Amino acid sequence: MVSRRERVFSRREVEALIAEGRSIIVMNGKVLKVDAWLKYHPGGDKAIMHMVGRDATDEVTALHSAEALERMHAYQIGVTEGRWTNFLPPIQGGRFRLRNVVDTEDQVSDNENDSSSQGSSGEPSPLFEPVDAQLRQRKPAMSRSSSATSMSSLDVDNEKPHNIHDPESAWTKDQIKSDLDRYPELDPKTQDEIMQKYRLLDQRMRSEGLYNCDYKSYAIEISRYSFLFAMFLTTLHYGWYCTSAVFIGAFWHQLVFSAHDAGHMGITHNFHVDSVIGMFIADYLGGLSLGWWKRNHNVHHIVTNSPEHDPDIEHMPFFAISHRFFKSLRSTYYDRVMTYDPFAKFVIQYQHWLYYPILCFGRFNLYRLSWEYLILGLGPRKGPAWWHRWFEIAGQCFFWYWFGYQVVYKSIPDGWSRFAFIMISHAVTMPLHVQITLSHFAMSTADLGINESFPQRMLRTTMDVDCPQWLDFFHGGLQFQAIHHLYPRMPRHNLRRAQKLVQEFCDEVEIPYAIYGFYDGNKEVIGRLGDVARQAKILAACQRSIAESGEMH
């Protein structure tokens, strides 16, 4: 008798479960029903929702510890049959059919007519059904150019990209064609080979100790933090308020790197210990919520550079790195429409000029997002992270007491000095926001479909920044974003050592490894913002022309 966990699920059966509202993901050939874990997941429910119906092996493995992966076995309800073909998750627009009487009667016929056991009754949905009869009659790998040019809103399959909001846009087609020309084929065989080599590289990095944290590096980090904080207090004591503001801004800038490490469990690799370290740094010393950041950042790591889904590139009405934002896309993360309203239409046309000035105010927006997350209780209220919200709220109160009351209000005598102190201290953190956006704003935002492998998608949407080793402290590991996206739990002090191995991997699988100097990387970002700004001006001119023509008639 087959045990419950060894029951074989067909793709059609998984589809029916998802249609019933179940959250089903596939990992290493195992079918997991994770409904019960959604509200407990410390990294937020959105990250899981983007994996529903998909093989999440690489994404989940990259972001979780061995202990967490072991606990996931409790959610296993069966196994898959053969190679899993992904669905488009419901949160991304996938449509799923319930099992009904007709399905039951036709099941035998479907299995006989579909040697891949991926058939389903009814017409295939262009949003979730990536395998149809027409595809099964084609060759395994189609030409890249035909993939791009034959795309339509009703013709989305395993090997074709889908951009369901503007499939006929010439800008969209050009971007997709460019990516298909530069990156490996999307056929299952090619993508499976990339995944296998990526996993072998992960094993090699573990064997070479690249996942082991060098705590001596953190001794140096703590010395740097202590120096900056001491200089902040000293200059504040002597009334050098602007100078003091520079030091506290630099202190926050450096602290974020260690908070980032802790959020990825890259310091001690213990969930509770790293969580406390991260929350102490982020909330108590920096006034930002680590819980908000983890919920946001985990989604970013899974759907990197997707205009509809990645919150790290959703900055309307101030920035648009893709013409697709002109469509007033709905953000699945914020659960609201990013309206391309008159204000956005004006600002986006000048975004390449406003990029650096706006980023000077980036930290103020992070305060807002942090408090929104904590007040609304968007994090888990049960499970291992149930207490994080209250610990963070206490941290926020502590921060605003020591910084807002003791420093800004009591230690600085007049309003103009307080204003200057606040503005300078926050503007000094601007390079951090540049670093965060630098590795993604200039990279592809095209959707190449549900069959693109995790490593290819990360390398296609992320760039590294080249710098001399002595400047690593300034970039804090964020200059190795492509490597970090492949192996997010690797301690940042080991990323430079891992770089050579990743470059060898990219050469082997023929995936371009994007790396620019800091100056050239900034040029790429400004260039992308300028391109989208010009597209916005063209669109605005067309709309005015249409409006004028309408008035004439």
KAGICOR-V213802 format. One line per field, one symbol per residue. phi: phi as a letter, one per 30 degrees, with the letter a starting at -180 (. if undefined). psi: psi as a letter, one per 30 degrees, with the letter a starting at -180 (. if undefined). A space follows every 10 residues. Layout:
BEGIN
phi = ???
psi = ???
END
This chain:
BEGIN
phi = .ddedcddcd ddddeddddd jdccbcbhic ccccedcedc dddjdddddd cdicdceddd ddcbdddddd ddddcdclbc ciddcdcdee dcjdcbcddb ddeddcdddd dddbddhbda diddddcbcd bbddddcdde bcddddeddc dbdcbbbecc dbbddbdcdd dddddddddd dcceecdedd dddddddddd ddddddddid cddcdddddd dddddddddd ddddddddid dddddddddd ddeddedddd eddchcccic edddddeddd ddddccicdd deddddddde dcbeidedbc ddccbdccbb cbdddddhdc ddddhadddc ceddeddddb dddcededdd cedddddddd ddddddiddd cbidcddded dddddddddd ddddcddddd ccdbdddddd ddddddddde eddddddedb eccdcdccjd cddedddddd cbcccdaddd cedddijddc ddddddbdcd eddcdddded ddddddddci cecdbbdedd dddddddddd dddddddddd dddddddddd ddd
psi = kklefgkkkl eeeeeeeeff gkjklkkhgk jkjgeffeff jfglfeeeff fkgljgeeee eeflleeeee ffffgkfall jakkkklkle fggkkkklka eeeeefeeee eefjffhgll llkkkfffjf kleeefflle klkeeeeefg klfgikaegk lkifeiffke eeeeeeeeef fflllgleee eeeeeeeeee eeeeeefggf fkkjfeefee eeeeeeeeee eeeeeeeggi eeeeeeeeee eeeeeeeeee eefghgdfgk eeeeeeeeee eeeeffgkke eeeeeeeeee fehkgjeffj ffgigkgekk gkffffghlk kfefhlkiki leeeeeeffg efffeeeeff geeeeeeeee eeeeefhflk flafgefeee eeeeeeeeef eeeeeedeee fkfleeeeee eeeeeeeffe eeeeeefefe eflkgkjglf fkleeeeeff gkllkkllef geeefgfffh eeeeeeifgk kfffeeefee eeeeeeeegh kkjjklleee eeeeeeeeee eeeeeeeeee eeeeeeeeee ee.
END
